[in-house]
Amino acid sequence: MSEDIEATREDGDAVTRALVENHRQFLAFVERRVGNRATAEEILQSAFVKSLEKGDTLPEPEGAVTWFYRLLRNALVDHHRHQQVEARALAREAREAEEPAEDPELKQTVCACVGTLLPTLKPEYAELVRQVDLEERAVPDVAREVGISPNNAGVRLHRARQALKKQLERSCGSCAAHGCLDCSCKARS
């Protein structure tokens, strides 16, 4: 029985030697197909790990190189599939980024409602909401102009939005509290 174990170990060592001796050829084979040395090294490294995980199921030393090329081809197919999936996802993201993020008519309606209630807020709150939310300016830019820190501006903007929300709920009733944007109420300041 120990002779069988010794023979298996020697075969495994011979397979490992055959794979290591062909490392450069394997790398060149993969690099030609992916066009990038770093990616090729990554794919080759993963294939070596898979071969080690196979352990005692590795082929005879004579067929190890052929078997490993087949393993590399499968790894390349997986790599290209993954790239295609990633490319489709990026294309989808790009299309979504090009689509308008908001409905201009809806924004005009909301802005009109908010615009009539801004004067009911503290002047510094009203100005911050107008510049950040309605004019879509960055908080740090507005903070710099007003002469306060961006953190202070963030806190002030939060308080301003809360005050505006209360005014909207008072003015528009339950439709504002529940987020109804098809509000036909008239401001009751």
Residue frames relative to the residue before (quaternion, step in Angstrom):
aa qw qx qy qz dx dy dz
M 1.0000 0.0000 0.0000 0.0000 0.00 0.00 0.00
S 0.6486 0.5108 -0.3291 0.4583 3.60 0.96 -0.76
E 0.5800 0.5696 -0.3746 0.4459 3.60 1.19 -0.49
D 0.6352 0.5263 -0.3225 0.4643 3.62 1.05 -0.77
I 0.6514 0.5071 -0.3070 0.4736 3.57 0.96 -0.89
E 0.6598 0.5084 -0.3049 0.4619 3.57 0.94 -0.88
A 0.6484 0.5124 -0.3145 0.4670 3.60 0.99 -0.79
T 0.6435 0.5157 -0.3136 0.4708 3.59 1.01 -0.84
R 0.6473 0.5155 -0.3144 0.4652 3.57 0.98 -0.86
E 0.6591 0.5007 -0.3102 0.4675 3.59 0.93 -0.85
D 0.6348 0.5146 -0.3292 0.4731 3.60 1.01 -0.79
G 0.6485 0.5187 -0.3114 0.4620 3.59 0.99 -0.86
D 0.6486 0.5040 -0.3111 0.4780 3.55 1.01 -0.82
A 0.6512 0.5114 -0.3131 0.4652 3.58 1.00 -0.81
V 0.6304 0.5153 -0.3312 0.4768 3.60 1.01 -0.76
T 0.6538 0.5102 -0.3113 0.4640 3.58 0.89 -0.93
R 0.6467 0.5115 -0.3180 0.4681 3.60 0.95 -0.86
A 0.6489 0.5196 -0.3205 0.4542 3.59 0.93 -0.87
L 0.6712 0.4892 -0.3020 0.4679 3.59 0.95 -0.82
V 0.6620 0.4991 -0.3051 0.4686 3.58 0.93 -0.87
E 0.6503 0.5257 -0.3205 0.4449 3.60 0.96 -0.81
N 0.7339 0.3968 -0.2228 0.5042 3.59 1.13 -0.58
H 0.2650 0.8116 -0.4887 0.1798 3.57 1.26 0.24
R 0.6853 0.4933 -0.2981 0.4451 3.61 0.79 -0.98
Q 0.6554 0.5002 -0.3146 0.4704 3.58 0.97 -0.81
F 0.6314 0.5242 -0.3296 0.4669 3.58 1.01 -0.80
L 0.6655 0.5079 -0.3014 0.4564 3.56 0.91 -0.95
A 0.6522 0.5043 -0.3155 0.4699 3.59 0.93 -0.86
F 0.6222 0.5550 -0.3248 0.4466 3.58 1.01 -0.86
V 0.7066 0.4435 -0.2588 0.4868 3.59 0.85 -0.97
E 0.6548 0.5336 -0.3212 0.4281 3.58 0.90 -0.90
R 0.6180 0.5370 -0.3478 0.4568 3.60 1.02 -0.73
R 0.7308 0.4509 -0.2377 0.4540 3.59 1.02 -0.72
V 0.7499 0.3408 -0.2218 0.5218 3.59 1.17 -0.38
G 0.3787 -0.7778 0.4411 0.2388 3.58 1.24 -0.31
N 0.7247 0.3446 -0.2234 0.5533 3.56 1.21 0.30
R 0.4354 -0.7324 0.4581 0.2534 3.58 -0.62 1.11
A 0.6575 0.5158 -0.3273 0.4410 3.60 0.87 -0.87
T 0.6599 0.4897 -0.3067 0.4803 3.58 0.94 -0.86
A 0.6326 0.5341 -0.3270 0.4557 3.58 1.00 -0.83
E 0.6542 0.5050 -0.3127 0.4682 3.59 0.95 -0.85
E 0.6301 0.5363 -0.3256 0.4575 3.57 1.03 -0.77
I 0.6696 0.4902 -0.2910 0.4761 3.58 0.90 -0.96
L 0.6571 0.5082 -0.3064 0.4649 3.59 0.94 -0.88
Q 0.6419 0.5235 -0.3233 0.4576 3.57 0.94 -0.86
S 0.6514 0.5086 -0.3104 0.4697 3.59 0.95 -0.86
A 0.6460 0.5132 -0.3173 0.4676 3.58 1.01 -0.78
F 0.6288 0.5162 -0.3390 0.4725 3.60 1.00 -0.74
V 0.6371 0.5209 -0.3279 0.4639 3.57 0.96 -0.83
K 0.6410 0.5158 -0.3242 0.4668 3.60 0.94 -0.85
S 0.6581 0.5082 -0.3247 0.4509 3.57 0.93 -0.83
L 0.6497 0.5024 -0.3193 0.4729 3.58 1.03 -0.71
E 0.6285 0.5363 -0.3321 0.4551 3.58 1.09 -0.71
K 0.5917 0.5750 -0.3637 0.4324 3.59 1.14 -0.60
G 0.1516 -0.8532 0.4863 0.1120 3.55 1.20 -0.63
D 0.8681 -0.0298 0.0508 0.4929 3.53 -0.63 -1.19
T 0.6259 0.5399 -0.3587 0.4337 3.63 1.20 -0.03
L 0.3792 0.7245 -0.4920 0.2988 3.58 1.23 0.22
P 0.5491 -0.6262 0.4371 0.3397 3.57 -1.12 0.60
E 0.6871 -0.4197 0.3712 0.4627 3.53 -1.33 -0.03
P 0.6617 -0.5312 0.3450 0.4013 3.61 -1.10 0.55
E 0.6406 0.5455 -0.3396 0.4204 3.62 1.00 -0.74
G 0.7623 0.3677 -0.1987 0.4942 3.61 1.00 -0.74
A 0.4050 0.7570 -0.4464 0.2524 3.59 1.27 -0.04
V 0.6671 0.5037 -0.3132 0.4507 3.60 0.89 -0.87
T 0.6471 0.5023 -0.3162 0.4785 3.59 0.93 -0.86
W 0.6459 0.5191 -0.3086 0.4671 3.57 0.95 -0.92
F 0.6778 0.4974 -0.3002 0.4507 3.60 0.94 -0.88
Y 0.6076 0.5317 -0.3580 0.4689 3.62 1.06 -0.64
R 0.6270 0.5192 -0.3334 0.4756 3.59 1.04 -0.73
L 0.6313 0.5226 -0.3175 0.4771 3.57 1.03 -0.82
L 0.6548 0.5067 -0.3049 0.4706 3.60 0.99 -0.83
R 0.6304 0.5244 -0.3390 0.4611 3.61 0.98 -0.79
N 0.6501 0.5020 -0.3129 0.4770 3.58 0.97 -0.83
A 0.6427 0.5145 -0.3202 0.4688 3.59 1.00 -0.79
L 0.6439 0.5147 -0.3190 0.4675 3.59 1.06 -0.75
V 0.6182 0.5268 -0.3398 0.4742 3.59 1.01 -0.76
D 0.6558 0.5036 -0.3088 0.4700 3.59 0.92 -0.89
H 0.6423 0.5319 -0.3169 0.4517 3.56 0.98 -0.88
H 0.6912 0.4692 -0.2841 0.4706 3.59 0.87 -0.94
R 0.6043 0.5335 -0.3565 0.4724 3.61 1.05 -0.64
H 0.6580 0.5101 -0.3090 0.4598 3.55 0.89 -0.92
Q 0.6457 0.5143 -0.3203 0.4647 3.59 0.99 -0.81
Q 0.6477 0.5150 -0.3225 0.4596 3.60 0.97 -0.81
V 0.6391 0.5101 -0.3251 0.4751 3.58 0.97 -0.82
E 0.6591 0.5061 -0.3020 0.4672 3.57 0.96 -0.88
A 0.6493 0.5159 -0.3166 0.4605 3.59 0.97 -0.84
R 0.6476 0.5023 -0.3248 0.4720 3.60 0.98 -0.79
A 0.6469 0.5148 -0.3205 0.4623 3.58 0.98 -0.80
L 0.6590 0.4961 -0.3092 0.4733 3.59 0.97 -0.81
A 0.6377 0.5170 -0.3284 0.4671 3.59 1.01 -0.77
R 0.6364 0.5184 -0.3222 0.4717 3.57 1.01 -0.81
E 0.6460 0.5107 -0.3152 0.4718 3.58 0.97 -0.85
A 0.6520 0.5141 -0.3174 0.4580 3.59 0.96 -0.84
R 0.6454 0.5093 -0.3254 0.4670 3.60 0.97 -0.81
E 0.6674 0.4981 -0.3044 0.4623 3.56 0.94 -0.88
A 0.6360 0.5286 -0.3299 0.4553 3.59 1.07 -0.70
E 0.6639 0.5044 -0.3042 0.4608 3.58 1.10 -0.67
E 0.5941 0.5683 -0.3699 0.4328 3.58 1.16 -0.54
P 0.5361 -0.6148 0.4470 0.3671 3.58 -1.00 0.68
A 0.4177 -0.7427 0.4756 0.2184 3.54 -0.83 1.03
E 0.8068 0.1751 -0.0849 0.5578 3.57 1.11 -0.46
D 0.4921 -0.6344 0.5169 0.2969 3.49 -1.26 0.48
P 0.4107 -0.7404 0.4667 0.2555 3.64 -0.45 1.13
E 0.6333 0.5297 -0.3364 0.4530 3.60 1.02 -0.75
L 0.6449 0.5102 -0.3109 0.4765 3.55 1.02 -0.85
K 0.6508 0.5147 -0.3186 0.4584 3.58 0.93 -0.89
Q 0.6446 0.5193 -0.3262 0.4565 3.59 0.96 -0.82
T 0.6514 0.5061 -0.3136 0.4703 3.60 0.98 -0.83
V 0.6737 0.4782 -0.2985 0.4778 3.58 0.87 -0.94
C 0.6614 0.5105 -0.3161 0.4494 3.58 0.89 -0.91
A 0.6281 0.5323 -0.3448 0.4508 3.59 0.99 -0.73
C 0.6633 0.4956 -0.3006 0.4733 3.56 0.94 -0.88
V 0.6726 0.4784 -0.2891 0.4849 3.57 0.92 -0.93
G 0.6391 0.5638 -0.3213 0.4128 3.56 0.96 -0.89
T 0.6687 0.4876 -0.3117 0.4668 3.60 1.01 -0.71
L 0.7176 0.4394 -0.2553 0.4762 3.60 1.15 -0.51
L 0.4780 0.6908 -0.4385 0.3193 3.62 1.17 -0.31
P 0.6655 0.5113 -0.3379 0.4260 3.66 0.85 -0.76
T 0.6084 0.5553 -0.3658 0.4331 3.62 1.20 -0.28
L 0.6101 0.5418 -0.3479 0.4618 3.61 1.28 -0.22
K 0.6517 -0.4349 0.4136 0.4638 3.54 -1.35 0.12
P 0.6009 -0.6038 0.3731 0.3677 3.62 -0.94 0.77
E 0.6760 0.4830 -0.3142 0.4594 3.63 0.92 -0.82
Y 0.6176 0.5190 -0.3415 0.4824 3.61 1.14 -0.60
A 0.6630 0.5209 -0.3051 0.4428 3.55 0.84 -0.99
E 0.6700 0.5024 -0.3013 0.4559 3.58 0.92 -0.91
L 0.6521 0.5160 -0.3130 0.4588 3.59 0.97 -0.83
V 0.6552 0.4922 -0.3109 0.4814 3.62 0.91 -0.86
R 0.6447 0.5292 -0.3291 0.4426 3.58 0.90 -0.87
Q 0.7304 0.4463 -0.2525 0.4513 3.58 0.78 -1.03
V 0.7370 0.4213 -0.2430 0.4694 3.61 0.85 -0.93
D 0.7869 0.3552 -0.1880 0.4682 3.60 0.71 -1.04
L 0.7524 0.3871 -0.2294 0.4811 3.58 0.87 -0.82
E 0.7485 0.3498 -0.2053 0.5246 3.58 0.99 -0.80
E 0.3422 -0.7904 0.4439 0.2474 3.57 1.38 -0.10
R 0.3168 0.7304 -0.5335 0.2855 3.55 0.88 0.95
A 0.5614 -0.6114 0.4427 0.3391 3.57 -1.19 0.52
V 0.5815 -0.6125 0.4191 0.3333 3.55 -1.03 0.87
P 0.6699 0.4931 -0.3402 0.4385 3.68 0.78 -0.82
D 0.6341 0.5304 -0.3378 0.4499 3.60 1.03 -0.72
V 0.6641 0.4871 -0.2967 0.4834 3.56 0.93 -0.92
A 0.6331 0.5389 -0.3310 0.4463 3.60 0.97 -0.86
R 0.6444 0.5242 -0.3191 0.4563 3.58 0.95 -0.87
E 0.6655 0.5069 -0.3009 0.4578 3.60 0.95 -0.89
V 0.7045 0.4579 -0.2594 0.4761 3.56 0.98 -0.89
G 0.4611 -0.7047 0.4296 0.3260 3.58 1.21 -0.45
I 0.5934 0.5203 -0.3910 0.4736 3.59 1.08 0.69
S 0.6030 -0.5595 0.4132 0.3906 3.56 -1.24 0.30
P 0.6200 -0.5467 0.4011 0.3949 3.60 -1.15 0.47
N 0.6251 0.5286 -0.3459 0.4585 3.61 1.04 -0.70
N 0.6475 0.5079 -0.3108 0.4756 3.57 0.96 -0.89
A 0.6452 0.5160 -0.3171 0.4657 3.57 1.00 -0.82
G 0.6331 0.5355 -0.3259 0.4542 3.59 1.03 -0.76
V 0.6543 0.4946 -0.3021 0.4858 3.55 0.98 -0.87
R 0.6595 0.5093 -0.3026 0.4627 3.56 0.93 -0.92
L 0.6448 0.5145 -0.3222 0.4643 3.59 0.99 -0.81
H 0.6234 0.5310 -0.3381 0.4638 3.59 0.99 -0.78
R 0.6757 0.4819 -0.2916 0.4757 3.58 0.88 -0.93
A 0.6334 0.5305 -0.3285 0.4578 3.57 1.02 -0.79
R 0.6625 0.4972 -0.3081 0.4679 3.58 0.94 -0.83
Q 0.6338 0.5192 -0.3323 0.4674 3.58 1.02 -0.74
A 0.6519 0.5014 -0.3090 0.4777 3.59 0.97 -0.86
L 0.6481 0.5096 -0.3140 0.4708 3.59 0.99 -0.82
K 0.6203 0.5394 -0.3390 0.4576 3.57 1.01 -0.78
K 0.6546 0.5030 -0.3153 0.4680 3.59 0.93 -0.85
Q 0.6469 0.5104 -0.3182 0.4689 3.57 1.00 -0.81
L 0.6406 0.5171 -0.3223 0.4673 3.58 0.99 -0.79
E 0.6563 0.5027 -0.3137 0.4671 3.57 0.95 -0.84
R 0.6455 0.5041 -0.3191 0.4768 3.60 1.02 -0.76
S 0.7171 0.4690 -0.2490 0.4515 3.53 0.90 -0.99
C 0.8125 0.2826 -0.1177 0.4961 3.55 0.77 -1.03
G 0.4602 -0.7066 0.4413 0.3070 3.58 1.21 -0.09
S 0.8442 -0.2183 0.1474 0.4669 3.50 -1.21 -0.61
C 0.5792 0.5896 -0.4082 0.3876 3.63 1.03 -0.52
A 0.6616 0.4778 -0.3149 0.4847 3.63 1.01 -0.65
A 0.6380 0.5382 -0.3285 0.4420 3.59 1.01 -0.78
H 0.7559 0.3694 -0.1997 0.5023 3.59 1.03 -0.72
G 0.5762 -0.6470 0.3532 0.3530 3.57 1.23 0.23
C 0.3525 0.7318 -0.5142 0.2753 3.58 1.14 0.41
L 0.1753 -0.8122 0.5497 0.0862 3.56 -0.62 1.07
D 0.5928 0.5150 -0.3728 0.4943 3.55 1.31 0.13
C 0.1675 0.8323 -0.5001 0.1704 3.52 0.90 1.06
S 0.1146 -0.8059 0.5784 0.0538 3.54 -0.80 0.98
C 0.3849 0.7414 -0.4725 0.2809 3.55 1.25 0.34
K 0.3417 -0.6810 0.5930 0.2605 3.53 -1.31 0.21
A 0.5582 -0.6295 0.4196 0.3407 3.56 -0.90 0.91
R 0.1345 -0.7968 0.5875 0.0429 3.55 -0.87 1.06
S 0.0728 -0.8565 0.5057 0.0730 3.60 0.88 0.72
